[in-house]
Amino acid sequence: MIGALNSGDLLVAYRSADYTLGDSILYERYGGFVIHQIVGTNPDKSFVTRGVNNEADDPWTVPKENILGKQLVVLPGFGKTVQSFVTNPLAIGITAVFVSFLIILPTHRTRNYGEAIKLHQVGVVEHMRFRGHRTILFWSLTYLSAAVLAIIVVFAISNAVFWPRIAIAIGVFLLLVFLIALTAMYLFDGVGLNEPQKSMIILGPTLYRLRPHLKLEARTHKVDSAKELRMIKNELNTNVLHRVLSDGSHDFVVCGHGENYVFSCQSSSSSSSSSSS
């Protein structure tokens, strides 16, 4: 099959109810796999096959039940890449970590404690969104770092020499990670924003708006900053409640076991109530 198929190509086949003349079929023979074309049929409905570079038909016949599938597509050279990937410990390790992350991430659910169990159910959900150059900068760096990481994996499974290609790619990846960390600090700390948008970004992306008349009954602890309240929120793995008072001030509340933590700030713009979507 040289020409139609070459060593290292990846072939994808699928089972079919019917096979006709000219189909390239995959079947097992002598402990290996053969991909040959159907050139004829026998009275017993078995198939006559031949390799594209062979002048004579195969000396055997192929019953339909022995056919594993019909050729769908051939990816030139990709078979070597797949073979290298499944035999490379680094590639397998990276894949295992990535799959584990996808499995664990959905199970990381926030919980509510104390008064939040009943209070957040009567509030309106607020979703904070990054806009403009902030979003473009963050996602551009993220996609670039993912692309460079993919290049590193390809270099590794293709047994590329460490210097210079892998070394340079790793250096670029570390630089991008550093820039992403700086950008994340800029984004998630609300740099350049006014209150209450700044605190909403720090404590978001999801807040539960409470009605002003709802009172907190448990013991209350005042905290000095939204960042401090974020640390408490992350430690408890819970949600943040947001209340806008009649005087224009904002309370951000994290409910714990029988006690509440509150950060209060005064609005520095008249459009604070419209900052969420």
Secondary structure by P-SEA (a helix, b strand, c coil): ccccccccbbbbbbbbcccccccbbbbbcccbbbbbbbcccccccbbbbbccccccccccccccccccccccccccaaaaaaaaaaacaaaaaaaaaaaaaaaaaaabbbbbccccccccccbbbbbbbbccaaaaaaaaaaaaaaaaaaaaaaaaaaccccccaaaaaaaaaaaaaaaaaaaaaaaaacccccaaaaaaaaaccbbbbbccccccccbbbbbccaaaaaaaaaaacbbbbbbbccccbbbbbbbcccbbbbbbbbbcccccccccc
